[in-house]
Amino acid sequence: YRLEMAPKKAKRRGAAAEGGSSNVFSMFEQSQIQEYKEAFTIIDQNRDGIISKDDLRDVLASMGQLNVKNEELEAMVKEASGPINFTVFLTMFGEKLKGADPEDVIVSAFKVLDPEATGFIKKEFLQELLTTQCDRFSAEEMKNLWAAFPPDVAGNVDYKQICYVITHGEEKEE
């Protein structure tokens, strides 16, 4: 009788870990947590372990956003239920990403770079971003990208195709 009970208990524990786990760190890969920690550290300008309105104002100013209204900063900070330490920061990202389709998330990121919503971005612009920002692409990586996703004659890159391949692993049949 006792042996029959054990698997049920184990099964229930596994279900709780998948869905409503209270440990936010279990939602992310170790490498993702490290990247979020780096982002948190950049935003936490005064290094006190809490992201405040002043931290947000300073980091936005460092990125050229100089005239951010106080109300906008208030609204950002109020998205959290209390002070924004790293665990709260991670939880906020977890809630935003929960149920999000990775392809939609990536397409949304590209759409920021495509204000006219054409579905394309210029090869030169994408190359400049990928070789000068964050995890910079090498010349070899750029060569491979253009081999896999050649721009059209006007120099436009179909970013929806790139997003599809990133999330599904192979090219979409036209």
C-alpha positions as CSV (number, residue, x, y, z in Angstrom):
1,Y,0.0,0.0,0.0
2,R,2.8,2.4,0.9
3,L,4.5,1.9,-2.4
4,E,1.4,2.9,-4.3
5,M,1.3,6.2,-2.4
6,A,4.8,7.3,-3.2
7,P,4.5,7.8,-7.0
8,K,1.3,9.9,-6.5
9,K,3.2,12.2,-4.1
10,A,6.1,12.5,-6.5
11,K,3.9,13.3,-9.4
12,R,2.1,16.0,-7.5
13,R,5.4,17.6,-6.5
14,G,6.5,17.6,-10.1
15,A,3.3,19.4,-11.2
16,A,3.8,22.1,-8.7
17,A,7.4,22.7,-9.8
18,E,6.3,23.2,-13.4
19,G,3.4,25.6,-12.9
20,G,3.1,27.8,-9.9
21,S,6.5,27.4,-8.4
22,S,7.4,30.2,-5.9
23,N,11.1,29.9,-6.8
24,V,11.5,32.4,-9.7
25,F,15.0,31.2,-10.3
26,S,13.7,27.8,-11.5
27,M,11.9,29.6,-14.5
28,F,15.2,30.6,-16.1
29,E,18.4,29.0,-17.4
30,Q,21.5,29.9,-15.4
31,S,22.8,31.9,-18.4
32,Q,19.6,33.9,-18.5
33,I,19.7,34.6,-14.8
34,Q,23.3,35.9,-15.4
35,E,22.1,38.2,-18.2
36,Y,19.3,39.5,-16.1
37,K,21.7,40.1,-13.2
38,E,24.0,42.1,-15.6
39,A,21.0,44.2,-16.7
40,F,19.9,44.7,-13.1
41,T,23.4,45.9,-12.2
42,I,23.4,48.4,-15.1
43,I,19.9,49.8,-14.1
44,D,20.8,49.9,-10.4
45,Q,22.9,53.0,-11.0
46,N,23.7,53.8,-7.3
47,R,24.5,50.1,-6.6
48,D,22.2,49.9,-3.5
49,G,20.6,46.6,-4.7
50,I,17.2,48.3,-5.3
51,I,16.0,49.9,-8.6
52,S,14.5,53.3,-7.8
53,K,13.0,56.1,-9.9
54,D,16.4,57.9,-9.8
55,D,18.1,54.7,-11.1
56,L,15.6,54.5,-14.0
57,R,16.0,58.2,-14.7
58,D,19.8,57.9,-14.8
59,V,20.0,54.8,-16.9
60,L,17.4,56.2,-19.4
61,A,19.5,59.5,-19.6
62,S,22.6,57.4,-20.3
63,M,20.8,56.0,-23.3
64,G,19.7,59.4,-24.6
65,Q,16.2,59.5,-23.1
66,L,16.6,62.8,-21.2
67,N,13.0,64.2,-20.7
68,V,11.3,61.2,-19.0
69,K,8.3,62.5,-17.0
70,N,8.2,61.8,-13.3
71,E,4.8,60.1,-13.7
72,E,6.3,57.7,-16.2
73,L,9.1,56.7,-13.8
74,E,6.4,56.4,-11.0
75,A,4.4,54.0,-13.2
76,M,7.5,51.9,-14.0
77,V,8.4,51.5,-10.3
78,K,4.8,50.8,-9.3
79,E,4.6,47.8,-11.6
80,A,6.3,46.0,-8.6
81,S,4.5,45.4,-5.4
82,G,7.4,46.8,-3.3
83,P,11.1,47.7,-3.6
84,I,12.6,46.2,-6.8
85,N,15.5,44.0,-5.7
86,F,17.0,41.4,-8.0
87,T,14.4,38.7,-7.1
88,V,11.5,41.1,-7.7
89,F,13.1,42.2,-11.0
90,L,13.4,38.6,-12.1
91,T,9.8,37.8,-11.1
92,M,8.6,40.8,-13.1
93,F,10.3,39.4,-16.2
94,G,9.0,35.9,-15.5
95,E,5.4,37.3,-15.3
96,K,5.8,39.3,-18.5
97,L,7.3,36.3,-20.4
98,K,4.9,33.6,-19.0
99,G,2.9,32.2,-21.8
100,A,4.6,34.3,-24.4
101,D,5.4,32.6,-27.6
102,P,9.2,32.9,-28.1
103,E,8.6,33.7,-31.8
104,D,6.2,36.6,-30.9
105,V,8.7,37.9,-28.4
106,I,11.5,38.0,-30.9
107,V,9.3,39.5,-33.7
108,S,8.2,42.2,-31.2
109,A,11.8,43.0,-30.5
110,F,12.5,43.4,-34.3
111,K,9.3,45.5,-34.7
112,V,10.9,48.2,-32.5
113,L,13.5,48.5,-35.3
114,D,10.8,48.6,-38.0
115,P,8.6,51.7,-37.2
116,E,6.9,51.5,-40.7
117,A,5.9,47.8,-40.0
118,T,7.3,46.6,-43.4
119,G,8.5,43.3,-42.0
120,F,12.0,44.2,-43.2
121,I,15.0,46.1,-41.8
122,K,18.0,47.3,-43.7
123,K,21.0,45.0,-43.8
124,E,23.4,47.8,-42.9
125,F,21.3,48.8,-39.8
126,L,21.1,45.2,-38.6
127,Q,24.8,44.6,-39.2
128,E,25.7,47.7,-37.3
129,L,23.5,46.7,-34.3
130,L,24.8,43.1,-34.2
131,T,28.5,44.1,-34.5
132,T,28.4,47.1,-32.0
133,Q,25.9,46.2,-29.3
134,C,25.9,43.6,-26.4
135,D,27.2,40.2,-27.6
136,R,28.9,41.5,-30.7
137,F,28.8,39.4,-33.8
138,S,32.2,38.6,-35.4
139,A,32.8,39.1,-39.2
140,E,32.4,35.3,-39.6
141,E,29.0,35.3,-37.8
142,M,27.8,38.1,-40.0
143,K,28.9,36.2,-43.1
144,N,27.0,33.1,-41.8
145,L,23.9,35.3,-41.1
146,W,23.8,36.8,-44.6
147,A,24.4,33.3,-46.1
148,A,21.4,32.0,-44.3
149,F,19.2,35.1,-44.7
150,P,20.4,37.0,-47.8
151,P,19.0,40.5,-48.1
152,D,16.9,41.4,-51.2
153,V,18.3,43.6,-54.0
154,A,17.3,46.7,-52.0
155,G,19.3,45.5,-48.9
156,N,16.2,44.5,-46.9
157,V,16.3,41.6,-44.5
158,D,13.1,39.6,-43.7
159,Y,13.3,39.5,-39.9
160,K,10.1,37.3,-39.6
161,Q,12.0,34.6,-41.5
162,I,14.9,35.0,-39.1
163,C,12.5,34.7,-36.1
164,Y,10.9,31.6,-37.5
165,V,14.2,29.9,-38.0
166,I,15.4,30.9,-34.5
167,T,12.4,29.4,-32.8
168,H,11.6,26.5,-35.2
169,G,15.0,25.5,-36.5
170,E,14.4,25.3,-40.2
171,E,13.2,27.5,-43.0
172,K,9.5,28.1,-43.5
173,E,8.2,26.8,-46.8
174,E,6.9,29.7,-49.0
